[in-house]
């Protein structure tokens, strides 16, 4: 009896580890990213920009602010939901009919990869870029930007 319980325990642990954890890992990462949306405020900026472009300067600013606030709160709520339910399937993005699966940015901003030695593939050549003092104008150094 004791050998059977030990064997079933080892078999269960092996099945759990062999199944992989890519789905829960992605869901947890997406949840953390969505939860921090309230600090990043990308949806808020995008809502204000889109409201001003399509609604005009009269009502676009206020309407865009409300739309951006709603999308920020909704994305934060979806992130909290994904963090709480990350071990449970389904592992794909939820509420994609209202929000995109990727975080929103204003159209006037294109995010770039950080210029850090551990994120560049050319770090061993000695030509990777970076910021020496990002708060000081003119200290930005990127070798391979076009």
Secondary structure, 3 states (H helix, E strand, C coil): CHHHHHHHHHHHHHHHHHHCCHHHHHHHHHHHHHHCHHHHCHHHHHHHHHHHHHHHHHHHHHHHHHHHHHHHHHHHHHHHHHHHCCCCCCCCCCCCCCCCCCCCCCCCCCCCCCCCCCCCCCCCCCCCCEECCCCCCCCEECCCCC
